[in-house]
Amino acid sequence: MNSTAQLYNAQSLLQDLGNALSNLVNASPEIFTDEQIQRCLQDFQAAYQEAAQRLAHPSLVIATLGTTSSGKSTIVNALMGRRIAPIEAGEMSGGILHLKHSEERRLVVEETPGAVWETGEWSDLGDAELYARIQTVMNAYHQERRKRDLMAPQVRVQVPLLPARDLKLSGLPEGVEIEFLDLPGLKSVQDRANLAVIQEQMGKAFSLVALDYMQVDEQHRQKLLGELKQVVEYLGGRTDAMIFILNRVDNRGADDLPLETRLEQLKIEIKEILGLETLPDVIPFSARLLYYAQCAWGTTPVDSSSETVQADRHSLLSKLLDDCNNFIRLKSKGDRYLKSWKSELEDKVEEGDLINDEDLQELLGYALEWSGGLELWQCVRTRLDESFSSLVIYPALVRVFACYELLSSLLDILIQNRQIENREAVEHHRDEIARIRQTLQQSSKRVGKDFQQEVKDYIDALKSNDLSIIEKAKKKAQEKSRNGFGEIFGTVSDVEGEITASLVAVVRGAFEGNMPCYDLEEQLQAVISPTLAHDVARAYDKVYRRIQNDFSEKSGMLVRQVRSNDDKAKEQLALDEKCFRMLYFTMRTAITARAEFVIQAKAASFETALQSLVEDQLNRLQAYLSAEEVITPEMEEAIMSDLRKKLTSYVPKLPQDLFIIDADISQQGKQQREVVGRESVTVNKDKYRTRYKTETYEEGSCFSESKTRSVPYQERYTVQETETRNVYDQVDYLELSLPTPQMMAKQWLGGVTKGKDRLWDILCDWITSRLNEVELIFEESVMEITALAERLLNDRLNLSEAEFEEQKQLLEQIQSLKQETDAAYQKLKKV
């Protein structure tokens, strides 16, 4: 069934449901007098009117995503047939650009906190004026975000769009509003607030994902696929409604692999990395060629007349022939007619001759074929046929379904209770309802307490550093089909791994590789905002310069001492400490910002996991309902419908503020014995001098003659001398101990680990809080539904026998009309 038929069918079946319920209300208004049933009827009527309005004016959003510099804004301009989205070199798509079809021209630059660009509304602007204003806004945003973090601009444009004017291209039914949503690249979205705004708008969008052909070679492909996974996961794109566009295939070299080989390889890898069930659609594309040709023709159907003026035709065709000359020559190779046609077109453009509609129609025909435009539009038509119901129809009917199911179950309770013939049976049933109300409340508390303890025990196990405990807990959860826990565990691990790889390892590597601060800043801008990247790089640079000199390494720490009385050295020491602390501060800020961004990016995973836990609790509660014999299937259905309807009205948001990182920096006083001066002292010193004494000796025979001689000897004496000595004393020092780059990285990772533990605690509180809400809402639903049953039983007791016989005939009519209404609802639900 095509989109037109699906839409008409949904409108018709919704009207059938409304008419059937109106017949029931008109035939038996007295059964809707109960306040609770009346309130449910009013809720349904409001949901019905809203759905009818949305189906009467349906809308389809086509969002364009892309990897870095993939040309997605050029693709947007090519598909809508006008030059509106800025496409200059560099990252221009920092804001969110909404382009909606309208025959009236209007530009709205919405008020955003901290905006430094002009905001407001303008009407009747030409394409050039629109382009200039949007470009000015985007430029102002990019300049300002280098200085501080701020919300991205949101720009809304209403202009005639090609796929809305030429429905043969998109295959959309007449009257379906169409809107392009040109989203910024991940490099421009590095904070939680901007990401949340984008994700909010992506849930119901059909997505075109642009990839750059120049990045699919062996050297770059894995990096491209990693970025693609982040784009799809972080921005919240629906993989069941995606077409991938391999742009810039006109840049293929003669020695490249065959394009078909590249495409098949890319399809297989995209399927694996995104976990798709089937191979994705990947369209080879040349956006520039189609952009120039389509804008030269304009937004009118190709079989009608072009509204583009001659000056614009010449300007765009001149650029086309310059920029796409090689590609056109390749496509026309070996075809004499095409070569002649191209030559004639070049002459007309060069000489300023008239470019008529026939020339443009022929050019556009070739451009659509050569650029991949025909293949893309065919793929869009096919995918919209497949996804039109889920993208356009189902969202309009969700509230109708929830409201009718509750109303229907309440009417079933009414019919069932009115049919009880035996008064004793009525009284017994009423007494039993009062009794089990208390039993169900106690059961609810027991289920909630047991389940919350199970949640706590599981998360405590996941927080453990013991892998065996973690694996045991994961296995236990898997055995009990607690898939939500596994999802949460994987996401928390992703947060830790992302911070480690994208921040801590990068800054540590900068120290080890002597990286210039500007290179570090450029690298960090891929994962944090420009201002934060600048702050981290600047703090890194100051620390890096200091540790090159004046520090000695001791026990993994950098140490420097200065004398306590050296004021200049003390000032320098204080500056050293300040620089290190600033690096810690900026890193903590960056780690927190990146963690919050990744958590926001994975919010859908967290919420899906939480919902699976809620479903588990609901199943347990429903099991207690089913175990109570007096609770009929109709009452059970009513309680669960009421509970689910209330739960959909509120989805809890994830918390913020996770990481605390302590700097291992210390400054302390020390004393050591040193030479503090010189002093003169008088000392007695022993000295020696040589003296002689005379001694007698005999020489010769017995008649020898006595003789004398001088004999030397050492004589000691004492003298006083003055000498200079060192003076020693205890000297006061200040010693600053700072971590080495390796130690800093270790401490940052320690802070991440502490933050992960804190995240587990916060998630435990978040889950427990939601489960508490389920418990309270369940008790509230039990109270309301059982109270309704009691009121209806009391009404039955107040009927006389004659009145009861009369009601029996009326109930047969009510049942018949109710069956018709249920049948109409089931037909609508199948849509």
Residue pairs with C-beta under 8 A, 6 or more apart in sequence:
1 9
2 171
2 385
3 171
3 172
3 173
3 176
3 384
3 385
3 388
3 392
4 173
4 174
6 388
6 389
6 393
6 831
7 55
7 58
7 173
7 176
7 388
7 392
7 393
8 173
9 831
10 55
10 389
10 393
10 396
10 397
10 828
10 831
11 52
11 55
11 56
13 824
13 827
13 828
13 831
14 48
14 51
14 52
14 55
14 397
14 400
14 828
15 52
16 824
16 827
16 828
17 48
17 400
17 404
17 821
17 824
17 825
17 828
18 48
18 52
19 824
20 817
20 820
20 821
20 823
20 824
21 44
21 404
21 821
23 817
23 820
23 821
24 814
24 817
24 818
24 820
24 821
25 32
25 41
27 813
27 814
27 817
28 810
28 813
28 814
28 817
31 37
31 411
31 414
31 814
32 38
32 41
34 414
34 788
34 791
34 792
36 410
36 784
36 787
36 788
37 407
37 410
37 411
37 414
37 788
40 403
40 406
40 407
40 410
41 407
43 403
43 406
43 407
44 400
44 403
44 404
44 407
47 399
47 400
47 402
47 403
48 400
48 403
50 396
50 399
51 396
51 397
51 399
51 400
54 395
54 396
55 393
55 396
57 175
57 177
58 173
58 175
58 176
58 177
58 392
58 393
58 396
59 176
59 177
59 178
59 179
59 392
60 172
60 176
60 177
60 178
60 179
60 206
60 384
60 388
60 391
60 392
61 179
61 180
61 181
61 201
61 204
61 205
61 206
62 79
62 178
62 179
62 180
62 181
62 205
62 206
62 207
62 208
63 180
63 181
63 183
63 201
63 202
63 205
63 206
63 207
63 208
63 237
64 72
64 73
64 75
64 76
64 180
64 181
64 182
64 183
64 207
64 208
64 209
64 210
65 72
65 183
65 207
65 208
65 209
65 210
65 231
65 232
65 235
65 237
66 72
66 185
66 209
66 210
66 211
66 231
67 185
67 210
67 211
67 212
67 215
67 224
67 227
67 228
67 231
68 91
68 185
68 186
68 187
68 212
68 227
69 91
69 185
69 212
70 185
70 210
70 211
70 212
70 247
70 248
71 87
71 210
71 212
71 247
71 248
71 287
71 288
72 93
72 182
72 185
72 208
72 210
72 247
73 85
73 86
73 87
73 92
73 93
73 182
74 85
74 87
74 247
74 287
74 288
74 291
75 208
75 210
75 245
75 247
75 285
75 287
75 291
76 84
76 85
76 99
76 180
76 182
77 83
77 84
77 85
77 87
77 291
77 295
78 287
78 290
78 291
78 294
78 295
78 371
78 373
79 162
79 163
79 180
79 208
79 294
79 376
80 99
80 161
80 162
80 163
80 180
80 299
81 161
81 162
81 294
81 295
81 297
81 298
81 299
82 127
82 159
82 160
82 161
82 162
82 295
82 298
82 299
83 127
83 131
83 291
83 295
84 97
84 99
84 127
84 130
84 131
84 134
84 157
84 159
85 93
85 97
85 99
85 134
85 182
86 92
86 93
86 131
86 134
86 135
86 138
88 135
91 142
91 184
91 185
91 187
91 188
92 135
92 138
92 139
92 142
93 138
93 182
93 183
93 184
93 185
93 188
94 138
94 141
94 142
94 145
94 152
94 153
94 184
94 188
95 137
95 138
95 141
95 152
95 153
95 154
95 155
95 184
96 152
96 153
96 154
96 155
96 181
96 182
96 183
96 184
96 197
96 198
96 201
97 134
97 155
97 157
97 180
97 181
97 182
98 154
98 155
98 156
98 157
98 179
98 180
98 181
99 157
99 159
99 161
99 179
99 180
99 181
99 182
100 156
100 157
100 158
100 161
100 177
100 178
100 179
100 180
101 158
101 159
101 160
101 161
101 163
101 164
101 165
101 177
101 178
101 179
102 158
102 159
102 160
103 160
104 123
104 158
105 123
105 124
105 125
105 130
105 158
105 159
106 121
106 122
106 123
106 156
106 157
106 158
107 121
107 122
107 123
107 125
107 130
107 133
107 134
107 155
107 156
107 157
107 158
108 120
108 121
108 155
108 156
108 157
109 117
109 118
109 119
109 120
109 121
109 133
109 137
109 153
109 154
109 155
109 156
110 119
110 153
110 154
110 155
110 156
111 119
112 119
112 150
112 151
112 152
112 153
112 154
113 150
113 151
114 144
114 148
114 150
114 151
115 150
115 151
115 153
116 140
116 141
116 144
116 150
117 136
117 137
117 140
117 141
117 153
118 136
118 137
122 133
125 133
127 159
130 157
130 159
134 155
134 157
137 153
137 155
138 153
141 150
141 152
141 153
144 150
145 529
145 530
145 531
146 530
146 531
146 534
147 531
148 531
149 191
149 529
149 531
149 532
151 193
151 194
151 197
152 184
152 188
152 189
152 194
152 197
154 197
160 299
161 178
161 180
161 299
162 169
162 294
162 298
162 299
163 169
163 170
163 172
163 178
164 170
164 172
164 177
164 178
165 299
165 300
165 301
166 299
166 300
166 301
166 302
167 173
167 174
168 301
169 377
169 380
169 381
170 178
170 377
170 380
170 381
170 384
171 380
171 381
171 384
171 385
172 178
172 384
176 392
181 201
181 202
181 205
183 198
183 202
183 235
184 194
184 198
185 231
186 227
186 230
186 231
186 234
186 235
186 526
187 525
187 526
189 195
189 198
189 234
189 235
190 525
190 527
190 528
190 529
190 532
190 593
190 594
190 597
191 529
191 593
191 597
192 593
192 596
192 597
192 599
192 600
192 656
195 234
195 235
195 597
195 600
195 601
196 600
196 603
198 235
198 236
199 235
199 236
199 600
199 603
199 604
202 235
202 236
202 237
202 238
203 236
203 238
204 391
204 395
205 237
205 238
205 241
205 391
206 241
206 383
206 384
206 387
206 391
207 237
207 238
207 241
207 242
207 243
208 242
208 243
208 245
209 228
209 231
209 232
209 237
209 242
209 243
209 244
209 245
210 245
210 247
211 224
211 228
211 244
211 245
211 246
211 247
211 266
211 282
212 224
212 247
212 248
213 246
213 247
213 248
213 249
213 251
213 252
213 262
213 284
214 220
214 248
214 251
215 221
215 223
215 224
216 224
216 246
216 262
216 266
221 266
221 269
225 269
225 270
225 273
226 273
228 270
228 273
228 274
229 273
229 274
230 601
231 237
232 239
232 242
232 274
233 601
233 602
234 601
236 604
239 274
239 275
239 276
240 387
240 390
241 383
241 387
241 390
241 391
242 280
242 281
243 280
243 281
243 283
243 376
243 379
243 380
243 383
244 266
244 270
244 280
244 281
244 282
244 283
245 282
245 283
245 285
245 287
245 372
245 376
246 262
246 263
246 266
246 282
246 283
246 284
246 285
247 285
247 286
247 287
248 285
248 286
248 287
249 259
249 284
249 285
249 286
249 372
250 286
250 288
250 289
250 324
250 326
250 327
252 259
256 262
259 284
263 282
263 284
266 282
267 279
267 280
267 282
268 279
270 276
270 280
270 282
271 278
271 279
271 280
274 280
281 379
281 383
283 372
283 375
283 376
283 379
284 372
284 375
285 371
285 372
285 373
285 376
286 324
286 327
286 370
286 371
286 372
287 371
288 320
288 323
288 324
289 320
289 324
289 327
289 328
289 367
289 370
289 371
290 367
290 368
290 371
290 372
290 373
292 316
292 317
292 319
292 320
292 323
292 324
292 367
293 316
293 320
293 360
293 363
293 364
293 366
293 367
293 368
293 371
294 364
294 367
294 373
295 308
295 312
295 316
296 308
296 312
296 313
296 316
296 317
296 320
296 355
296 360
296 363
296 364
297 306
297 308
297 360
297 361
297 363
297 364
298 306
298 307
298 308
299 307
300 306
300 307
302 361
302 364
302 365
305 357
306 357
306 360
308 360
310 354
310 355
313 355
313 360
314 349
314 352
314 355
317 345
317 349
317 355
317 363
318 349
321 328
321 345
321 346
321 349
327 370
328 342
328 366
328 370
329 342
331 338
331 366
331 370
332 338
332 339
332 341
332 342
338 366
341 362
345 359
345 363
347 353
348 354
348 355
348 359
349 355
367 373
368 374
368 377
384 391
389 831
393 831
394 831
397 828
397 831
400 828
401 829
402 641
402 644
402 645
402 648
403 645
404 825
405 637
405 641
405 645
406 638
406 641
406 642
406 645
408 818
408 821
408 822
408 825
409 634
409 637
409 638
409 641
410 638
410 785
410 788
411 814
411 818
412 634
412 637
412 638
412 818
413 632
413 634
413 635
413 638
413 785
413 788
413 789
413 792
414 792
415 811
415 814
415 815
415 818
416 632
416 634
417 426
417 429
417 789
417 792
417 793
417 796
418 792
418 795
418 796
418 807
418 811
419 808
419 811
420 426
420 429
420 793
420 796
421 804
423 797
426 793
426 796
426 797
427 797
429 630
429 793
430 789
430 790
430 793
430 794
430 797
432 630
433 630
433 786
433 789
433 790
433 793
434 786
434 790
436 628
436 630
436 631
436 786
437 782
437 783
437 786
439 628
440 624
440 625
440 628
440 779
440 782
441 779
441 782
443 621
443 624
444 621
444 624
444 775
444 778
444 779
444 782
445 775
447 617
447 620
447 621
447 624
447 775
448 617
448 771
448 772
448 774
448 775
451 616
451 617
451 620
451 771
452 768
452 771
452 772
455 613
455 764
455 767
455 768
455 771
456 764
456 768
457 473
458 473
458 476
458 477
458 482
458 485
459 760
459 761
459 763
459 764
459 767
461 469
461 470
461 472
461 473
462 470
462 473
462 474
462 485
462 489
462 492
462 760
463 757
463 760
464 470
474 485
474 486
474 489
477 483
477 485
477 486
478 486
481 616
482 612
482 613
482 616
483 609
483 612
484 608
484 609
484 610
484 611
484 612
484 613
484 616
485 609
485 613
486 609
487 605
487 606
487 608
487 609
487 612
488 605
488 606
488 609
488 763
490 605
491 599
491 602
491 605
491 606
491 609
492 756
492 759
492 760
492 763
494 598
494 602
495 595
495 598
495 599
495 602
495 756
495 759
496 752
496 753
496 756
498 594
498 595
498 598
499 591
499 594
499 595
499 598
499 752
500 749
500 752
502 526
502 527
502 594
503 524
503 527
503 528
503 587
503 590
503 591
503 594
503 748
504 587
504 591
504 745
504 748
504 749
504 752
505 745
506 520
506 523
506 524
507 520
507 536
507 540
507 587
507 745
507 748
508 741
508 742
508 744
508 745
509 515
510 519
510 520
510 540
510 544
511 540
511 544
511 741
512 741
514 544
517 537
517 538
517 540
517 541
517 544
518 537
520 536
520 537
520 540
521 533
521 534
521 536
521 537
522 533
524 532
524 533
524 536
524 537
524 590
525 533
527 594
528 536
528 590
528 593
528 594
529 593
532 586
532 589
532 590
532 593
533 590
535 586
535 589
536 583
536 586
536 587
536 590
539 579
539 582
539 583
539 585
539 586
539 587
540 583
542 579
542 582
542 583
543 579
543 580
543 583
546 576
546 579
547 558
547 738
547 740
547 741
550 560
551 558
551 559
551 560
551 738
552 558
552 559
552 560
553 559
553 740
556 739
556 740
556 742
556 743
557 737
557 738
557 739
557 740
557 743
558 737
558 738
558 739
558 740
559 735
559 736
559 737
559 738
560 573
560 576
560 735
560 736
560 738
561 670
561 733
561 734
561 735
561 736
562 569
562 570
562 572
562 573
562 733
562 734
563 569
563 731
563 732
563 733
563 734
564 570
564 669
564 732
564 733
564 734
565 732
570 734
573 667
573 734
573 736
576 736
576 738
577 665
577 667
577 736
577 738
580 663
580 665
580 738
580 739
581 663
581 665
583 744
584 661
584 663
584 665
584 744
584 747
587 661
587 748
588 659
588 660
588 661
588 751
591 659
591 661
591 748
591 751
591 752
591 755
592 657
592 658
592 659
592 755
595 658
595 659
595 752
595 755
595 759
596 656
596 658
599 606
599 654
599 759
600 654
603 653
603 654
606 654
606 763
607 651
610 652
610 766
610 767
610 770
613 767
613 770
613 771
614 647
614 770
614 771
614 774
617 771
617 774
617 775
618 640
618 643
618 644
618 774
621 643
621 774
621 778
622 636
622 640
625 631
625 635
625 636
625 639
625 640
626 636
631 639
635 785
635 786
635 789
638 785
638 788
639 778
639 781
639 782
639 785
640 781
642 781
642 784
642 785
643 774
643 777
643 778
643 781
646 777
646 780
646 781
647 773
647 774
647 777
650 773
652 766
652 769
652 770
654 766
655 762
655 766
658 755
658 758
658 759
658 762
659 751
659 752
659 754
659 755
659 758
660 751
660 754
660 755
660 758
661 747
661 748
661 750
661 751
661 754
662 747
662 751
663 739
663 747
664 739
664 743
664 747
665 736
665 737
665 738
665 739
666 736
666 737
667 734
667 735
667 736
667 737
668 734
668 735
668 737
669 732
669 733
669 734
669 735
670 732
670 733
670 734
670 735
671 730
671 731
671 732
671 733
672 730
672 731
672 733
673 728
673 729
673 730
673 731
674 728
674 729
674 731
675 726
675 727
675 728
676 727
676 728
676 729
676 731
677 726
677 727
678 724
678 725
678 726
678 727
679 724
679 725
679 727
680 722
680 723
680 724
680 725
681 722
681 723
681 725
682 720
682 721
682 722
683 720
683 721
683 722
683 723
684 718
684 719
684 720
685 718
685 719
685 720
685 721
686 716
686 717
686 718
687 716
687 717
687 718
687 719
688 714
688 715
688 716
688 717
689 714
689 715
689 717
690 712
690 713
690 714
690 715
691 712
691 713
691 714
691 715
692 710
692 711
692 712
692 713
693 710
693 711
693 713
694 708
694 709
694 710
694 711
695 708
695 709
695 711
696 706
696 707
696 708
697 706
697 707
697 708
697 709
698 704
698 705
698 706
698 707
699 705
699 707
739 747
796 804
799 807
